Amino acid sequence: MTRNISLQTVREAAGRIYPVAARTPLIRLDPVSRTSPEIFLKLEIFQPIGSFKIRGAMNAISRLTSMFFA
């Protein structure tokens, strides 16, 4: 199933998530060899709940709140 998500929808979600989600570091792994590709890790463990899932959960909850309590 393919969903078309508008840029406006993404911007609205970002506005709901920004106050809650922390900016987490991007760490470069040391290469195994000179021919190894660069690999970066996004350390989402530093989010308040220790997971990247805070973004989707916060977006869903804030949308429900505005739908039911507006």
N, C-alpha and C positions, 0 to 999 in steps of 0.2 A: 504494500500500500504506500503510495506516494502522497505526501502532504505538501501543499504550497503554503509557505509561511512568508508573510510580507515583511519588508524591512521595518515598517511601522510597528508590527507586532513584536519584533525583536527589540526595537528601541523601548517600547513600553515595558517589556519584561526586564530589560536592563535597568530601567528606572526603579522598578520594584525590588530588584535584587541588590543593587549597588549599596544601599545603606546597611545591608546585613552581611554580605559576603566579603571576606578579607581578600586583599591582594596578596597572593601567595608567590613565593620565589620560584624562579625557573633556574634549575641547576644543570650545568653541563657535565656529562659523564666524561671521564678520561677515556680517550680512545684506546682500544685494544692494540691497534697497529696503525701505521701511517695510512693505510688504505681503508680503515674503518670509517663509516659515516659519522657525522656529528650526531650525538644523541642528547636530548634535553629532557629532563623530568620536571613536571609541574607538581610541586609539593602541596597537594590539596589537604594533606594531613594537618596543615596549619589553619584550616577553617575552624570556626568555633565548634562544629560538631565532628571535626576530623574527617570530613568527606566532601567530595564535590557535589553530593546530592543536595546540599543546602540550596543550591540555585534553583533546581526544578521544584523542590518542595516549597520554598518561599514564594516562588512565582505562582504556583497552584493555590497555595493557601491565601495569598493576598488577593487573587482573583475571586476566590470563593467569598471571602469577607466582603469585598466590594459588591458582589452580586447579591448577597443575602442581607447585608446590613446597610446598604446605601439608602 
